[in-house]
C-alpha cells in the first residue's frame, strides 16, 4: 500500500495513471513550481529559488482543503543570465523556458486540467512565464496565472528593514535559516544594500518600473540586500505568511467554476 504521508495524493509524479484519471474527476487545478539555479551570495546555496518554489508549492497544497490541487514536478532552471559572472549559475534562454512551460501547460490541458497556477520562485522568470501563460491561455482556453509573490510580498516587506532587499539579503537568508539552517553560513553574510537614488528604479517602490541589469554592475558579492539582518524567527513568520496567503488564493481559484473566473465587466 502506498504511504500517503511520504507520497501525498496530490503529488502528480508519484501517482499512477489510473490515480490521475480518478483525481481529475474532482480536481481541475495544478500548481507548477518554477525556480532557478544561480548564485545567492557567498553564504547561501545555489538552489534557493528552486527549493523554495517547490517547498512552497507542497506546503500550499498541504494547507488547502480537500480535494487538494495537484503539485507538479518543479522546473529547476530559470532565466539567470544576469548572474552569469558568478560561478555556479546555470541559465536557460527565455525561449527555452517559455517553450517548456508552454508544452507542459498544453499537456496538462490535454489531461483535463482547467486551471494552472505557475508558482515562480525567481523574479527574472516573470516576463518569460507570463508569456508562456498567455500562449497556453490562447491555445488551450484554460485559466493560467503566474504568482511571483504578489499574494504576500507586501506583507514580507513590512517585516524587514532593508530597502531594495531583492536577492540573497534579509528576506531570502531569513527564509533559508528557518528551514535549512545547515546550508547558511552566516559568517559570510554581508550587507550589500543597494543605494538606488531614483524612485523609478527602486525595486520596492510603488512607482518603480521593470528594468534589467547584469548583477555584477550592482554588487561584487552577488548580494542585493542586507543578509546580516536575517534571522530564523523572521524566516518562520515569512513562510507562515507566504503559505497562508497563497493557499487562500489557490482555494479561490480551485473552488470557482471556470466560467465564473471570467466575468465581463464592460
N, C-alpha and C positions, 0 to 999 in steps of 0.2 A: 504494500500500500504506500502511495506517495506521501511523504512527510510534508504536510501543508504549512508547517512552520518554516521549514527550510525552503520549500518551493510553493509560495503562495499561489492561489488560483488565478491571480491577476497578472502573473509574470508570463508574458506571451511565449518566450523562448522555451520555457520548461514544460509547456503543455503539449499534449498530443493533438493531432488534427481533429479527432472527434471531440476532445475537450474544447477546442476553439469553436468548433461548429455549435456546440451546445451553449457556450457562454455568449456567442454572438446573438443568440435569441433574446438575451436580456441586457446586453451591454453593447453600446454602439460608439463608445468613446475610448480613445487611446492617447497615451502620453509618450512622446518621443523625446528623450533627453539628448541634447547636443552639447558637446564641450570643446576642449582643446587640450593639446599637449604643448606647453610653452613655458618659458622661464617665468618664475614668480619670485624674483629676487634671490639673494644668497641664502635665505632662511626657510623657504617653502619648497615643496616638491613640484615637479613639472605638471602633475596631473590634477591640480586643484580644480580647474574648470570642468574637467571630465568627471572626476569623482563626485564633486558637489552636485552637478546636474543629475547624475544617476542616483545619488543618495536622496536628493530632494524628491525626485520622481517617485521613488519607492515609499518614502515617508508620506507624501501627499496621498498616494493610493491607499496606504495603510490607514490614514485618517479620514478617508471618505467613507460614506455609508455604503452598505451593500445594495446592489452589486457594484463592486469597485471597478474603476476604469482599468483597462489593460495598461501595463507598463512595458514598453518595447526595449530591446537591447539598445544601449546608448551608442551614439556616434562619437568616437574619441577625438577625431581630428577636426580642427577648425581653420578659419582664415586668420593666420597668425604671422603673416609676412613681416609685419611691423616689429616683431620681436626677433627677427632672424639674425640680428647682430649678437644675440646671446645664445650660446651653445645649448643644445638640448631641445630647442624649439623645433617642432615638426609642423609644417604648414601645408595646407592644400589650397588650391585656387578656388575663387568664388564659383567658377563654372563647375568644378568637380563636386563641391559640396552641394550646390543647388541641384545639380543633376541627380545626385544620390538621394537627397531628401525628396525630390520630386518623384523619383521612381518608387521609393518606399511609400510615399503618400498614395500614389496611384494603385499600388499593390494592396494597401490597406483598404482602399475604396472597393477594389475588386472583391476583397474578402467580405465586405459588408460594413466596414467602419464608416460612420457618418460624421464623426467629429474628431478632429485631431488637434491636440494641444502640443505644440512644439515647445519644449522647455529648454531654453537656451542658457547655458552657463558661462558664455563668453561674449562680451559686449560687441566685439567686432564681427561676430557672425550675423548680427541683426539684419543688415541690408540683404545679405545672401539668403537667409532663412525667410525673410519677408517676401522676397522674390519667388522662392520656391513655393511658399504658401499660396501666393497669388495664382501661380500656374496650376497648382493642384485644385484650387477652388474653380478656376476657369474650366479645367478639363474634366474634373470629376463631379463638380457641382455639390461638394460637401463643405461643411464648416471646417475652417482651418485658422488657427491663430498662433502667434508667436509670443510667448511670455518670457521676458528677459529681466524680470524683477519688478515690473510695473505694479504688481499687486502688493509689494512690500517695501520697495526702495525708500519711499517717503518716510516710512517708519524707521528703517535702519539708520538713515542719516540723522535722525533725532537722538540716536544712541552714541554717536561718535563726535569727536571734537575736530577732526581733521578735514579741512576743505579739500575738494578735489581728490578725495580718497578713492581712487578708481582701480588700483592694481597692486596687489601684494602688500597693502597697507594695513590700516587699523581694522577694517572690516574683514578682509579675507584671512588675515592672520588670526583674528579672533575666532572666526568660524572653524578654522582648521584646528586651533588649540582646543576647541570644545569637543571635537570628535576624533581627532588624530594627533594628539599632542606629541606622540613619539616621532612624528615627521616634521616637527617645527623646531628649529634651532634659534631660540631667542637671543643667544649670544651674538648672532649675526644679524639680528633685526636692526634696522636703521630708520631714521627719519629722513625721508626724501620727499617732503611735501612740495607739491607744485605751487609756484607763485605765479599765477596767470592773471596779470593785471588787465583783464579785459572781460567784462561781464558776458560778452557774446561767445568767448572761447572757454569760459568757465564750465567745466564738465557737470557741475551740480547746480548751475544757475537755471532758473525757470526760463530765462531768455537765451540760454546757450544754444548754439547751432551745432549740428554734427560736423566734425572736421577730423581729418586723418593725418597722422604723422608717424614717422619711424620713432620708436621708443627711445633709441639711443640719443636722439636730439633733445629729449626732455630729461633723461636720467641716466647716469652712468651705472647705477646699481640694478636697474630694472624695476625698482620700487617707485610707485607713484602714490604716495601717502605716508603715513607715519606708523610703521609696524611696531614701534616701541610702546605704543599706547594700547596695544592689543591685550586682551585677557580672555581666558576661557569663559568667565562669567558673562562677559558681553556676548561672546560667541553663542552661548546657550540661549540667551534671550533672542538673538538674531535668528537662530534656527527655529525657535518656537514661533516667531512672527512669520517667517517665510512659509513654514509648513501650514500654519493656521490660515493665513490669507490665501495661499494658493489652493488649499483644499476647499475653502469656501467658494473660490472662483470655479474650480473644476466641478464642484457639486452643482452650481447653477447651470453649467453647460451640459453636464450629464443628465440632469433632470428636466431639461427643457426640450420639448419636441423640436425636431429640426425646423419645421415650418414656422414655429414661433420664435426661432432665433433671428429670422429675417422679417423685421417689421418695417413696413413702408411708412415713413413719416415725412411726407412731402408737403 
